[in-house]
């Protein structure tokens, strides 16, 4: 397996949920492995204490924690194949299969599955993005442009779509069109810093040096690790004859490039690291569970989220989803276990502390509930949900 596939696939899913802003082709830091926290506590449930033990929350007796890498890969394929068998005509299920194939390096099979997704749903953006990225990697620029344009009509403010289209246009020699796509993107609510770096490159190609300088400087000021922007500034200073500043920028570029090469070497090493493979397999399990959840099969979704949590002890997505599921079904003992795990893994996350306070209140653990809410207030006294939950605690007293 190749980690570079894992990271891009994670971006693909997160972008459609509004979480990704990384630009393809830029030398940005590796994206975070963890899925962002929910935007706030969810709806209240009737008060009930089921008495379920906290330890039961991670009871997954059929999961083998000592599985080898080969066994983990087989488990990933098995759970995805079962999903497709359950939903053979659902684009979301087939998309997970395509991600599995791409993650294991079988891009041809991934494209075939994405093609089937589009037969089922011509507006299925994930498939357009996947096929567009493959076309771009295979230097099929016109094909990539066609796919990204279709996706842009469906999700006009998605960063990955706009930046992917701009990259394809630039590589096909259509710099003027790329410029328009990028300018539209930087005016959108989901504008990315990476777009400024790319705008600088396009202006430089068009010999528009002052606009190029402006965008390169915005990029490095907002995100100093964007090495392409430093390289662009080095070229501009060299054209102006300012060798000292050109060398300074080039040194920054080279240092970042070396850091990225070291990260690539580490990624290659991680292909034999069980923890890394477990993370990716957990990522696939989360994607599978989400499809079951949206299809109404909550028991299957719970089982697979539980496996994802066991696969990756640091995973937030599975634990967040389990917490919400247990709260919806008034299984507060199990929800409490998830809440405790989440605040341990992400102690600065206000939403997790608020959830923990609410769950403790439902279990009539008033002191623990008050302590959790106080911690949330310490982290963010202006959080919109703090007053609501604090009033809720006052009501219970």
C-alpha positions, 0 to 999 in steps of 0.5 A: 500500500502507498500512503500518498494514496491514503492522504489524497483519498482522505482529502477527497472525502473531507473536501466534500464535507467542507473540511479540506483546503489543501491544493494538489501540486503544492508542497503543503504539510501533510493533511491531518489524519483526524476528522474535525469535531462536530460543530456543536452538541446535538439535540437533547434526548429524554433523560434516561440512565440505562446502567450500561457499563462504560467498558462495554463501549469498546466490546468488539469481540470479533476484532483481532487486535493482533492482526498482521498487515496482510490481515488488516488489508484483507479485513478492509477489502472484506468490509468494503465488499460486504458493503457493496453486496448490501448496496450494489446500486448505491453510488456512495457504497461504490465510491468506498470501493473505488477508494479501496482500489485507489488506496491499494494502488489499483487506479484502473479498477478505481476509475471503472468503479467511479464510472459505474457511480456516474452511471447511477448518479451523473451528479455524483461529485466524488466520482468526478473528482476521483476520475479527474485526479487520475486523468491529471496524474496520467497527463490527460489534461483535456479529460481532467478539465472536462471532469473538473468543469462538470464537478465545478457546476455541482460544487462551485465553491469546493477548493479541490475542484477549483484548484484541480481545474486550475492545475489542469488548465495550467498544464494544458497551456490555458493560463488565462482560463486558469487565472479566471478560475483562481480569481473566482476561487479566492473570492469564494467563502472557502478560498484557500491560501494555496490559491494565492500561491497558484495565482502567483505562478499564473501571473508569473507565466503571463509576465504580470510580475506585480500581481505575481508578487502580491499573491506570492507574498500573501501566500508566504505570510499566511502559510510560510510552508508553501514552498512554491510561493518562496520559489516564485519570489526567488525568481521575481527577485532574481529578475529584478537583480536583487540577488541577496533576497533571491538567495534568501527565498531560494534557501527557504524553498530548498529547506522546505523541499528537503523537509518534504523529501524526508516526509516522503521517505518516512511515508515509504517506511510507514507502508510496513508500519502496522499502526499506519496501515491500521489508521488507513483501514480504520479510515475505510471502516469509517467510510463504510459505516457512514453508508450503513448509517445513511441507509438506516442500518444502525446496528451494522454502522455501530459494529463497524465504527467500533472496529474503526475505534479499535483499529486506530486508538487515536481516531476521533471520527469513529468515537464521535459517531458512536457518541452521537449514536449512543446518545440518540438511543439513550445509551448514556453509559456507553456515550460517557465512555466515548466522551471520556475518550474524546476529551483525552484525545482532543483536550482543547476541543470545546465541543467534546467537553460540552458533550461530556457535560451533557452526558454526565448530566443525563446520568445525574452526575452533576459534579462531573457535568459541571466540571466539564462545562467549566472546562469548556468555558475556560477554553472558550467563554464565548462559545454559542452553546456554553450558556445553553448547556450551563442553563440546562445544568442549572435546571437539573439542580 
